[in-house]
Amino acid sequence: MRRWSESVSQWSENPRNDLLARLAVAVPLLVGGLAVMVAGLRLGGFAAAGAMLMAAACFIGAGLLLAPWVAQRLGGLAGGLFFPDRQFERPQPVFSIAEGKRAQGQPLEALAEYERVLQEHPQESRCFVSMMDIAARDLRDPTLAEGYYRRGAAQITAPEILRQLRAARDEILRDFE
């Protein structure tokens, strides 16, 4: 008995099989509802009231069978617009600790946190930009900021990211020229 229930649950996990099972029950309900409705309309008057109620019950039953499947598909499509299903090979960098340290007025601790992030994610340009910004704006040390830029330029290999890093350096160090 257990094997049968496991095979049924595995069969119904497939979206196509799920739809087929729902349609196997919903289509006869729809056809039966239409037949009852047509027969009731032929009777006419108050005699058709019972037939219309029975037809409505068939339509509602078919709708209840098909609605979860349709809602799941449409909900998945709509949800994908707002919450894309991204898969990453490894954990993403955590910048919040460093940003929190900087917000608390601890720029050296923030730099140390960015260094920790760079140990695991050496190509992360956001770290280098933030470190340049801390060095220039919080520590008022443009030489240190330029050193972070050079280190980032040596580590980062993507040309587009290098252009962005250079543009960030130019913007950050503009006040010191």
C-alpha positions in Angstrom: 0.0 0.0 0.0 2.8 2.4 0.8 4.5 1.9 -2.6 1.2 2.8 -4.4 0.8 6.0 -2.4 4.4 7.0 -3.1 4.1 6.3 -6.8 0.9 8.4 -6.9 2.5 11.3 -5.1 5.5 11.2 -7.4 3.2 11.0 -10.4 1.2 14.0 -9.2 4.3 16.1 -8.6 4.8 16.5 -12.3 2.9 19.6 -13.5 1.7 17.8 -16.7 0.4 14.8 -14.8 -1.3 17.1 -12.3 -3.1 19.0 -15.0 -4.1 15.7 -16.7 -5.6 14.4 -13.5 -7.5 17.7 -12.9 -8.8 17.7 -16.5 -9.9 14.1 -16.2 -12.4 15.2 -13.6 -13.1 18.8 -14.7 -13.9 18.1 -18.3 -16.7 15.6 -17.5 -18.1 18.1 -15.0 -18.1 20.9 -17.6 -19.7 18.6 -20.2 -22.3 17.3 -17.7 -23.0 20.8 -16.5 -23.6 22.0 -20.1 -25.9 19.0 -20.8 -27.9 19.6 -17.6 -28.1 23.4 -18.5 -29.3 22.7 -22.0 -31.9 20.2 -20.8 -33.1 22.7 -18.2 -33.4 25.5 -20.7 -35.5 23.2 -22.9 -37.9 22.6 -20.0 -38.2 26.3 -19.4 -39.9 28.2 -16.5 -39.6 27.1 -12.9 -38.7 23.5 -14.0 -35.4 24.9 -15.2 -34.4 26.3 -11.8 -33.2 22.9 -10.4 -31.3 22.2 -13.6 -29.6 25.6 -13.5 -28.5 25.0 -9.9 -27.1 21.6 -10.8 -25.3 23.0 -13.8 -23.9 25.8 -11.7 -22.6 23.3 -9.1 -20.9 21.4 -12.0 -19.2 24.6 -13.2 -18.1 25.5 -9.7 -16.7 22.1 -9.1 -14.7 22.2 -12.4 -13.5 25.7 -11.5 -12.4 24.5 -8.1 -10.4 21.7 -9.7 -8.7 23.8 -12.3 -8.2 27.1 -10.2 -5.2 25.9 -8.1 -3.3 24.7 -11.2 -3.9 28.0 -13.1 -3.2 30.1 -10.0 0.1 28.3 -9.4 1.2 28.9 -13.0 0.1 32.5 -13.2 1.4 33.2 -9.7 4.8 31.7 -10.7 5.0 33.9 -13.7 4.0 37.1 -11.9 6.2 36.3 -8.9 9.2 35.8 -11.2 8.9 39.4 -12.2 9.4 40.6 -8.6 11.4 37.8 -7.1 13.5 36.2 -9.8 14.8 32.7 -9.0 18.5 33.3 -8.9 20.9 30.5 -8.2 24.4 31.4 -7.0 27.4 29.0 -7.0 28.5 30.3 -3.6 27.3 32.6 -0.8 27.0 36.2 -1.7 29.1 38.9 0.0 27.8 40.5 3.2 28.3 44.3 3.2 26.0 45.2 6.0 28.6 44.8 8.8 31.1 47.1 7.1 28.4 49.6 6.2 27.1 49.5 9.8 30.6 50.2 11.1 31.0 53.1 8.8 27.6 54.5 9.8 28.7 54.2 13.5 31.7 56.4 12.8 34.2 53.5 12.8 36.0 53.8 9.4 39.0 51.6 10.3 36.7 48.8 11.5 34.7 49.2 8.3 37.8 48.9 6.2 38.7 45.7 8.1 35.2 44.3 7.3 35.6 45.1 3.6 39.0 43.3 3.7 37.2 40.2 5.1 34.7 40.3 2.3 37.6 40.6 -0.2 39.2 37.5 1.1 36.3 35.5 -0.1 35.3 37.6 -3.1 38.5 39.2 -4.5 36.7 40.4 -7.7 34.0 42.4 -5.7 34.3 46.0 -7.0 31.8 47.3 -4.5 34.4 46.7 -1.7 37.1 48.7 -3.5 34.7 51.6 -4.2 33.6 51.7 -0.6 37.1 51.5 0.7 38.2 54.3 -1.6 35.2 56.4 -0.4 36.1 55.7 3.3 39.7 56.6 2.7 39.0 59.8 0.9 35.9 61.1 2.7 36.1 59.7 6.2 39.9 59.5 6.7 40.7 62.4 4.3 43.6 60.3 2.8 43.6 60.5 -1.0 46.8 58.5 -1.2 45.2 55.6 0.6 42.2 55.9 -1.7 44.4 55.7 -4.7 46.1 52.7 -3.2 42.8 50.9 -2.9 42.0 51.8 -6.6 45.4 50.4 -7.8 44.8 47.2 -5.7 41.3 46.8 -7.2 42.6 47.5 -10.7 45.2 44.8 -10.3 42.7 42.2 -8.9 39.7 42.8 -11.2 39.8 41.3 -14.6 36.6 42.4 -16.3 37.1 45.5 -18.5 33.6 46.9 -17.8 34.0 46.7 -14.0 37.5 48.3 -14.4 35.9 51.2 -16.2 33.3 51.5 -13.4 36.1 51.4 -10.8 38.0 54.1 -12.6 34.9 56.3 -12.8 34.3 55.8 -9.1 37.9 56.8 -8.3 37.7 59.9 -10.4 34.4 60.9 -8.7 35.7 60.2 -5.2 39.1 61.9 -5.7 37.6 65.0 -7.5 37.5 66.9 -4.2 41.3 66.5 -3.7 42.4 67.9 -7.1 
